[in-house]
Amino acid sequence: MRSVRVRRLAVVLLVPALATLAACGTSGSPSGNGPTQSSTAATPGAASPVDSAFVLHMLPHHERALQVGALMTAQGSDPRVREFGQRIVAEQSPERDRLQSWVTALHLTPSASDAAMASGYIDDATLTRLRGEAGTAFDRDALVFSANSETGAAQMSAIELRGGTYPPARDLATAISTAPSGEIPQLRSLADELG
């Protein structure tokens, strides 16, 4: 008799618990293409809040990097600085286009605060300063600011790789995450050489 009561009690307690667990695991987008409602139970392949933040913050970061790259190409006095500017534009233009497409695909809403939330973002005052510089001073500052920008991008990428679930964003983060061991030391070394 006692075992029957225990079994009934277990069923009464278990059914609501299972319903709660099922609700917690539901993605905000049945197709797996939109942000999830829960950051703790993202479906593999769906976008989590971490992915959304990565896309929204990386987009203005890339847009500003492209502006700096164009400046380096036009104003650099050292051919290596001009070459790096050309490389920024060539590599980051398609990445920027992908980020823009994800904003649409994931139904994200960019805001004015996204740039300020982006690690390593080159702010308006710094961009104005670069536009007013020339010669070695411009070259050195453009390299240092670019290195700082790449460091910030690598930090955002590390966060994406720890918590993101959207495969295209994770692929981009993986590519960017190599900068601390490759591109950033080269930029700082050239800036020191010019200093």
N, C-alpha and C positions, 0 to 999 in steps of 0.2 A: 504493500500500500504506500509506504513511504517513498519507494523508488518511482512509482507512478506520479506522485505529487512533484517530486524533484524533476522528473522529465518534463512535466507540464510547465513548471516554473521556468525551466531552462528555455523551453520554446517561447514562452511569453517574453522573456528577457532578450532572447537571441534575435527574434524577428525585427524589433525596432533598431537594434544595434546594427544588423546587416543593412537595413534601409538607410541608416545614417552613413555607414561606410560607403555604400553605393553612391549616395548623393555627393559625398566628399570627393569621390574619384571622377566625377563627371567633368568633361572638358567644356569650356565655353563655346567651342566651335566644333560641331559634329563632323565637319569635313577635315578638321585638323589644320585648317589654314588660318585660324584667327587666334587671338590671345585667349588664354584659359582664364576661368574664373578663380581657380585656386593655384597658387604658386607651389603648393606642396604636393599636388597630385597631377602634374602635367602629363599628358599622353605623349609617348615618344613620337617625334615628328611634328607635334603641335608647338605653337609659340607660347612661351611662358612670359610673365611680367619681366623677367630678366632679359629675354630676347627683345621685348618691346623697348625697354630702356636702352639696350645696346644699339638698336637701330636708330632710335630717336636722337641719341646723343652722338653717335658716330656720324650721322649725316651732316650736321653743321660742322663737325670737326673736319670732315673730308672737304667740304665746300671751302672752308677757310684755308686748308692746306693747299688746295688748288689755286687759290688767290696768291698765296705765298710762292708757290711753284712758278706761277706766271711772272711774278716780280723777279724771282731769281733768274729766270730765263732772260728777262729783258734788262735787268739792272746789274747782274753779276759782273764783276770785273775779272774774276778768276774763271777760266774755262771750266774748272771742276764744279764750281757753284752753278754755272749756267747748265751744265750737264745734269746736275742733280735736280735742278728745277724742271728740266725737260722730263726726267724720269718720274718725278712726282706727278706731273700732268698725265703722262702716258699710263702710269699704273693706277692712279687713284680716280681718274675719270670714269673708267668702267665700274670701279667699286662704288663710286658715288651713284651711278645710274642704277646699280643693283639695290643699293640702300633705298633709293627713291621708289623703286618698284615694290619693295617689301612694305614700305609705308602704306601703299595702296592695297597690296595683297592681304596685309594683316589688319586693315581698317584702323590704322593708327592716326592720331591727331597731333601733328607737331605743334609746339608752342615756343614762345619767345625764350622761355627759360631753358630749353634744351641745350643751347650752346653753353650756357653758364654751368650746366651739370656735366659737361663733357670734360673729362680729365685731359689736361694739356692743351686745351683750346687756346688758340692765339687770339687774344681779345682785340677790340677795335683800336685801343690806344697803341698797342704793340704794332698792329698793321700800319697805322698812321706813321709811327716812328720809322718803320722800315721804308715806307714810301718816300720819306724825307732824307734818307741816307744814300750815300754813294761810296764807291771804291771799296777798300778793305773793310771799313767800318760796316758797310752794308753786308758784305760777304760773311764776315764773322758773325754778326747778329742773326742773319738769316739762317745760318747753319745751327747756331745755338738754339734759336727758337724752334727750328724744325726738329732738332734732337729732343727738346722738351715735349714738343707735340707728339712725336713718335713714342716717347715714354708713356705719355698719357693714353695713347691709343692701345699700347701693349697692356696697360693696367686695365682698361675697359675690356679688352679681349680676354684677359685672365678671369675676370668676373663672369663673362659670357661662357667661357669654357667650364667654369665650376657649376653654373646653375642654368645655363640655357639649354633648350630642348629643340629649337628650330634648326634643322640641319644646314640650310644655306648660311644662316648667321654664324653657326659654329664653324663652318668651313672658312668663312672670312676671318673670324677671330683666330683660327689656327694659323692662317697665313700671316696675319699681323703680329702674332705673338713671337715671331722669330726676330723681330727688330732689336730687342735688347742685346742679342748676341751677334748681330750682324750690322745693320745699318746705323744704329745709334752710336756705337763706338767709332765708326768711320767718320760720322758727322762731327763728333766732338774732337777727334784727332785732327781733322782738317781745320776746324775752327781754332784749335790751339796753334797749329802751324801758321795760320794767318795772323794770329794775335801777337 
